[in-house]
Amino acid sequence: MNKRFNDITVVIPTLNEGEAIDKVLDELLGVGIPKENILVVDGGSADDTVEKARSRGVRVVLQEGRGKADAIRTAIKHIKTPLVLLMDGDYTYPAHYIPLLYEKIKQGYDLVIGARLFNKESQGTIFRLGNKLLTKFFNILFGTNLKDVLSGMYIIRASILKRLPFETKSFGIESEIAAHIAYTTNKIAEVPIKYRRRLGKKKLKVWHGFLILREMVRLTLRYNPTFFIFAMSSLLLILGLAIGIHALYGYFFLGVTNYIEGLVAIMFTLVGFQSLLLAILSLYLKRMEYRLMRMFQK
């Protein structure tokens, strides 16, 4: 038996992945992952996903709740190894990259992400662009320099995963994991991996991107509340400009002078602009904090 991966549990959340799960499990077994270290968390599949998984001799548990976040929360109750590797069960992530992720986290990192290398066949243009924009937005908010924060294949220390607040739902869980580690230890690395076209029906929709964006903003309330408060206050800038334009229109085109409206517009604009500057300053302060953390860790 290959003892190399005895300290890692591979968790695969599934929902109607009957077309792919057998191939995924065969690849995992092929790279030396012990059967008892593979955990399939099924979210109530209506196809033969569970039957195929059990036929491979791996552990299968039924998910509590709904969505990917709840699948990971369920998996935590069954994990006894110090390392956990998460991967989707749709055949998009080649298992032969697991040794690279494994060796990388052994270098002292808390999270190693498989940064996907997309192509036109594996992912559509809209989804590639959306992933790039969301990752860039995450980097701005949390002072990181990641290439693919939303990858569904990553290895993490179980002790950290068990302390995760689980404030996000479904597809936003990857950004919460990265935000939590960026804020606590900032020991995150990436390994480039090729990404394949999935087998079976695609579950991720375009509107999920907006939900993930919302979750990223909401995460700043926990991990960078100063930025969140000032960012929300900066919205007064938009309101102030709108009121100001209305006041100017009334003055120049209707001959109506409204001093109160003008004063309100000036006040909101100034407060919003100052809040915007303070929000930007808070981001730079957070990045300075991360740099200091890295210096002391060395």
C-alpha positions as CSV (number, residue, x, y, z in Angstrom):
1,M,0.0,0.0,0.0
2,N,1.2,3.5,-0.8
3,K,1.8,5.2,2.5
4,R,2.6,8.6,0.9
5,F,-1.0,9.9,1.0
6,N,-2.1,8.4,4.3
7,D,-2.2,11.8,5.9
8,I,-4.6,13.3,3.4
9,T,-8.4,12.9,2.8
10,V,-9.8,13.7,-0.6
11,V,-13.3,15.1,-0.3
12,I,-15.5,15.1,-3.4
13,P,-18.9,16.9,-3.2
14,T,-21.3,15.4,-5.7
15,L,-24.7,16.0,-7.1
16,N,-25.7,14.0,-10.1
17,E,-22.2,13.3,-11.3
18,G,-22.9,9.8,-12.6
19,E,-21.2,10.5,-15.9
20,A,-17.9,11.4,-14.3
21,I,-17.5,10.0,-10.8
22,D,-16.2,6.6,-11.8
23,K,-13.5,8.2,-13.9
24,V,-12.6,10.7,-11.1
25,L,-12.3,7.9,-8.6
26,D,-10.3,5.7,-10.9
27,E,-7.8,8.5,-11.4
28,L,-7.5,9.1,-7.7
29,L,-6.8,5.4,-7.0
30,G,-4.4,5.5,-9.9
31,V,-2.2,8.1,-8.3
32,G,-2.1,6.2,-5.0
33,I,-4.8,7.7,-2.9
34,P,-6.0,4.9,-0.5
35,K,-9.7,4.0,-0.9
36,E,-10.4,4.7,2.8
37,N,-9.0,8.2,2.3
38,I,-11.5,9.2,-0.4
39,L,-14.8,10.7,0.9
40,V,-17.7,11.3,-1.5
41,V,-20.2,13.7,0.0
42,D,-23.4,13.3,-2.0
43,G,-26.0,16.1,-2.0
44,G,-29.0,13.9,-2.9
45,S,-28.1,12.6,-6.4
46,A,-31.0,11.3,-8.5
47,D,-28.7,9.3,-10.8
48,D,-26.3,6.5,-10.1
49,T,-23.5,8.7,-8.6
50,V,-23.7,7.0,-5.1
51,E,-23.9,3.5,-6.6
52,K,-20.8,4.0,-8.8
53,A,-18.9,5.6,-5.9
54,R,-19.6,2.7,-3.5
55,S,-18.7,0.2,-6.2
56,R,-15.2,1.6,-6.1
57,G,-15.0,0.9,-2.3
58,V,-14.7,4.5,-1.2
59,R,-16.5,6.1,1.7
60,V,-19.8,7.8,0.8
61,V,-21.8,10.0,3.2
62,L,-25.1,11.8,2.6
63,Q,-24.7,15.6,2.8
64,E,-26.5,17.6,5.5
65,G,-28.0,20.8,4.1
66,R,-27.6,22.0,0.5
67,G,-24.8,23.5,-1.5
68,K,-21.1,23.0,-1.6
69,A,-20.4,24.8,1.6
70,D,-22.7,22.4,3.5
71,A,-21.0,19.5,1.7
72,I,-17.7,20.6,3.1
73,R,-19.2,21.2,6.5
74,T,-20.6,17.6,6.5
75,A,-17.2,16.2,5.4
76,I,-15.4,17.8,8.4
77,K,-17.2,15.5,10.7
78,H,-15.6,12.5,9.0
79,I,-12.1,13.8,8.5
80,K,-9.3,12.4,10.7
81,T,-6.2,13.3,8.6
82,P,-4.2,16.5,9.0
83,L,-4.6,17.4,5.3
84,V,-7.7,17.7,3.2
85,L,-7.9,18.0,-0.6
86,L,-11.1,19.3,-2.1
87,M,-12.0,18.5,-5.7
88,D,-15.1,18.5,-7.9
89,G,-16.5,15.3,-9.1
90,D,-17.1,16.4,-12.7
91,Y,-13.8,15.2,-14.2
92,T,-12.5,18.8,-14.7
93,Y,-9.6,18.4,-12.4
94,P,-6.9,15.8,-13.3
95,A,-5.8,13.8,-10.3
96,H,-2.2,13.6,-11.4
97,Y,-1.7,17.1,-10.1
98,I,-2.4,15.9,-6.5
99,P,1.3,15.0,-5.8
100,L,2.3,18.6,-6.8
101,L,-0.2,20.1,-4.5
102,Y,0.8,17.7,-1.8
103,E,4.5,18.5,-2.0
104,K,3.8,22.2,-2.1
105,I,1.7,22.2,1.2
106,K,4.5,20.2,2.8
107,Q,6.7,23.4,2.4
108,G,4.8,25.1,5.2
109,Y,1.7,26.5,3.4
110,D,-1.8,26.4,4.9
111,L,-3.6,26.4,1.5
112,V,-2.4,25.4,-1.9
113,I,-4.8,26.2,-4.8
114,G,-4.7,24.4,-8.2
115,A,-4.8,27.5,-10.4
116,R,-6.6,26.5,-13.5
117,L,-5.2,26.9,-17.0
118,F,-8.3,27.5,-19.2
119,N,-8.8,27.0,-22.9
120,K,-11.8,27.5,-25.2
121,E,-12.8,23.8,-25.0
122,S,-12.7,23.5,-21.2
123,Q,-14.5,26.8,-20.3
124,G,-16.5,29.4,-22.1
125,T,-15.4,33.0,-22.7
126,I,-17.9,34.5,-20.3
127,F,-16.9,32.2,-17.5
128,R,-13.2,32.7,-18.0
129,L,-13.7,36.5,-18.0
130,G,-15.9,36.2,-14.9
131,N,-13.3,34.1,-13.0
132,K,-10.6,36.6,-13.9
133,L,-12.6,39.6,-12.8
134,L,-13.7,38.0,-9.5
135,T,-10.1,36.9,-8.7
136,K,-8.9,40.4,-9.4
137,F,-11.6,41.9,-7.2
138,F,-10.7,39.4,-4.4
139,N,-7.0,40.4,-4.7
140,I,-7.9,44.1,-4.3
141,L,-10.1,43.4,-1.3
142,F,-7.8,41.1,0.6
143,G,-4.4,42.2,-0.6
144,T,-3.5,38.8,-2.2
145,N,-1.9,38.1,-5.5
146,L,-3.8,35.0,-6.6
147,K,-4.5,33.8,-10.2
148,D,-7.6,31.6,-9.5
149,V,-9.3,32.1,-6.1
150,L,-12.3,30.1,-7.2
151,S,-10.6,26.9,-8.2
152,G,-12.5,23.8,-7.1
153,M,-9.2,21.8,-6.5
154,Y,-7.1,22.8,-3.5
155,I,-5.4,21.3,-0.5
156,I,-5.8,22.7,3.0
157,R,-4.8,21.9,6.6
158,A,-7.8,20.2,8.3
159,S,-7.3,22.2,11.5
160,I,-7.9,25.4,9.6
161,L,-10.9,24.1,7.7
162,K,-12.5,23.0,11.0
163,R,-12.2,26.6,12.3
164,L,-13.8,28.1,9.3
165,P,-17.0,30.2,10.2
166,F,-18.8,29.0,7.0
167,E,-20.6,32.3,6.4
168,T,-20.9,31.9,2.7
169,K,-23.0,29.5,0.7
170,S,-22.5,27.2,-2.2
171,F,-19.9,28.4,-4.8
172,G,-18.7,31.2,-2.5
173,I,-17.0,28.8,-0.1
174,E,-13.6,28.9,-2.0
175,S,-13.4,32.7,-1.6
176,E,-14.2,32.4,2.2
177,I,-11.5,29.8,2.7
178,A,-8.9,32.0,0.9
179,A,-10.0,35.1,2.8
180,H,-9.8,33.3,6.1
181,I,-6.3,32.1,5.5
182,A,-5.2,35.5,4.0
183,Y,-6.4,37.2,7.1
184,T,-5.0,34.7,9.7
185,T,-1.7,33.4,8.3
186,N,-1.4,34.5,4.6
187,K,0.3,31.2,3.8
188,I,-1.3,30.6,0.4
189,A,0.4,29.2,-2.7
190,E,-0.8,28.1,-6.1
191,V,0.2,25.4,-8.5
192,P,-0.9,25.7,-12.2
193,I,-3.1,22.9,-13.4
194,K,-4.8,22.1,-16.7
195,Y,-8.6,22.3,-16.6
196,R,-10.8,19.9,-18.6
197,R,-14.3,20.1,-20.0
198,R,-16.7,18.7,-17.5
199,L,-18.7,15.6,-18.0
200,G,-22.5,16.0,-17.4
201,K,-24.7,19.0,-17.0
202,K,-23.0,22.2,-15.9
203,K,-24.3,23.6,-12.6
204,L,-22.5,26.9,-12.5
205,K,-24.6,29.7,-14.1
206,V,-23.6,33.3,-15.0
207,W,-25.8,34.7,-12.1
208,H,-23.7,32.7,-9.6
209,G,-20.9,35.1,-10.4
210,F,-22.9,38.0,-9.0
211,L,-23.7,35.9,-5.8
212,I,-20.0,35.2,-5.4
213,L,-19.2,38.9,-5.8
214,R,-21.7,39.7,-3.1
215,E,-20.2,37.2,-0.8
216,M,-16.7,38.6,-1.3
217,V,-18.0,42.1,-0.3
218,R,-19.7,40.6,2.7
219,L,-16.5,38.8,3.8
220,T,-14.8,42.1,4.2
221,L,-17.2,42.9,7.1
222,R,-15.5,40.1,9.0
223,Y,-11.9,40.3,7.8
224,N,-11.6,44.1,7.0
225,P,-14.5,45.9,8.6
226,T,-12.9,49.3,8.3
227,F,-12.9,49.0,4.5
228,F,-16.5,47.7,4.5
229,I,-17.8,50.7,6.5
230,F,-16.0,53.3,4.5
231,A,-16.9,51.5,1.2
232,M,-20.6,51.6,2.1
233,S,-20.3,55.2,3.2
234,S,-18.6,56.1,-0.1
235,L,-21.9,55.3,-1.9
236,L,-23.0,58.7,-0.6
237,L,-20.8,60.1,-3.4
238,I,-23.1,58.7,-6.0
239,L,-26.2,60.0,-4.2
240,G,-24.6,63.4,-3.8
241,L,-23.7,63.7,-7.4
242,A,-27.2,62.6,-8.4
243,I,-28.8,65.3,-6.2
244,G,-26.2,67.8,-7.4
245,I,-27.1,67.1,-11.1
246,H,-30.7,67.5,-10.3
247,A,-30.1,70.8,-8.6
248,L,-28.0,72.1,-11.5
249,Y,-30.6,71.0,-14.0
250,G,-33.3,72.9,-12.1
251,Y,-31.1,76.0,-11.8
252,F,-30.0,76.2,-15.5
253,F,-33.0,74.9,-17.3
254,L,-36.0,75.5,-15.1
255,G,-34.8,78.7,-13.3
256,V,-35.4,77.1,-9.9
257,T,-32.9,77.8,-7.1
258,N,-33.0,75.2,-4.3
259,Y,-30.3,76.0,-1.8
260,I,-31.2,73.2,0.6
261,E,-30.8,70.6,-2.3
262,G,-27.5,72.1,-3.2
263,L,-26.2,72.0,0.3
264,V,-27.3,68.4,0.7
265,A,-25.6,67.5,-2.6
266,I,-22.3,69.2,-1.5
267,M,-22.4,67.5,1.9
268,F,-23.1,64.0,0.6
269,T,-20.5,64.4,-2.1
270,L,-17.8,65.5,0.3
271,V,-18.6,62.7,2.8
272,G,-18.8,60.1,0.1
273,F,-15.5,61.2,-1.4
274,Q,-13.7,61.2,1.9
275,S,-15.1,57.8,2.7
276,L,-13.8,56.5,-0.7
277,L,-10.3,57.8,0.1
278,L,-10.4,56.2,3.5
279,A,-11.6,52.9,2.0
280,I,-8.7,52.9,-0.4
281,L,-6.4,53.7,2.5
282,S,-7.7,50.8,4.6
283,L,-6.9,48.5,1.7
284,Y,-3.3,49.7,1.7
285,L,-3.0,49.3,5.5
286,K,-4.3,45.8,5.2
287,R,-1.7,45.0,2.6
288,M,1.0,46.5,4.9
289,E,-0.3,44.2,7.6
290,Y,0.1,41.1,5.3
291,R,3.6,42.2,4.5
292,L,4.5,42.4,8.1
293,M,3.0,39.0,8.8
294,R,5.2,37.5,6.1
295,M,8.2,39.2,7.5
296,F,7.7,37.8,11.0
297,Q,6.9,34.4,9.6
298,K,10.3,34.3,8.0
